[in-house]
């Protein structure tokens, strides 16, 4: 499967793409798998976000809460999100050949473009 997926306003979502890009803004449990490409997730209310990218990068924007965070990547960045192994919310992010960034949605601003 090759292509691009954009979803906005989704509740629980599960997406799998062999090659391409996934850009999801949702409010429920999120599971994304991309063989080769990139994934961007914005989720303000989920208790679980799981993203795996075989070859590519992951950008994740979540609530500025405590999260039980598991990251496997060649590089990672956390900004405005606290890691707590006993946190009520779970982030599982896997990009063994890429970079994973996790940021708080509090710092996310609309570009003003349609």
C-alpha positions in Angstrom: 0.0 0.0 0.0 1.4 3.3 -1.1 0.0 6.7 -0.4 -0.8 9.6 1.9 -3.3 9.7 4.7 -4.7 12.9 6.3 -7.3 12.7 9.0 -8.7 15.5 11.2 -11.2 15.2 14.0 -10.9 11.4 14.3 -11.7 9.6 17.5 -10.0 6.2 17.7 -7.9 5.6 14.6 -5.8 2.8 13.2 -3.8 3.5 10.0 -1.3 1.3 8.1 0.6 2.4 5.0 3.5 0.5 3.3 5.0 3.7 1.9 4.0 7.3 2.3 3.1 9.9 4.8 0.5 9.9 7.6 -0.8 13.1 9.2 -3.5 12.6 11.8 -5.2 15.0 14.3 -7.4 13.1 16.6 -8.8 12.7 20.1 -8.9 9.0 20.7 -6.5 6.0 20.8 -4.2 6.3 17.9 -2.2 3.5 16.1 -0.1 4.2 13.0 2.2 2.0 11.1 4.3 3.2 8.2 6.8 1.0 6.4 8.8 3.8 4.7 7.8 7.5 5.1 6.9 9.9 7.9 4.2 10.2 10.5 2.8 13.3 12.3 0.3 12.9 15.1 -1.5 15.6 17.0 -3.7 14.3 19.8 -4.9 16.4 22.8 -7.0 13.8 24.6 -5.8 10.2 23.9 -4.7 7.9 26.7 -2.6 5.8 24.2 -0.6 6.8 21.1 1.3 4.1 19.2 3.4 4.9 16.1 5.8 2.7 14.2 7.8 3.9 11.2 10.3 1.4 9.6 12.3 4.0 7.6 11.4 7.6 8.4 10.6 10.1 11.2 7.8 10.6 13.8 6.5 14.0 15.0 4.1 13.7 17.9 2.1 16.5 19.6 0.3 15.5 22.8 -1.2 17.0 26.0 1.4 18.5 28.4 0.7 15.7 30.9 2.8 12.9 32.4 3.2 10.1 29.9 4.7 6.6 30.1 7.0 7.1 27.1 8.8 4.3 25.2 10.9 5.4 22.3 13.1 3.4 19.9 14.9 5.6 17.5 18.3 6.8 16.2 17.5 10.2 17.8 14.8 11.7 20.0 13.6 15.0 21.4 11.1 15.7 24.2 9.8 19.2 24.7 7.1 20.2 27.2 6.0 16.6 27.9 7.0 14.7 31.1 8.1 11.1 31.1 6.6 9.1 34.1 6.8 5.3 34.0 3.6 5.3 36.1 1.9 8.0 34.0 -1.8 7.4 33.1 -1.1 7.9 29.4 1.1 5.8 27.1 3.3 6.8 24.1 4.9 4.0 22.2 7.1 5.4 19.3 9.3 3.3 17.1 11.5 4.7 14.3 14.7 2.7 14.4 16.3 4.5 11.4 14.8 7.9 12.2 14.2 10.7 14.6 11.3 10.9 17.1 10.1 14.2 18.4 7.5 14.6 21.1 6.1 18.0 21.9 3.3 19.5 23.9 0.3 20.8 22.0 0.5 23.8 24.2 3.3 25.1 22.0 1.5 24.3 18.7 0.1 27.2 16.8 -2.0 27.5 13.7 0.0 28.6 10.7 -2.9 30.8 9.6 -2.9 29.1 6.2 -5.9 27.1 4.9 
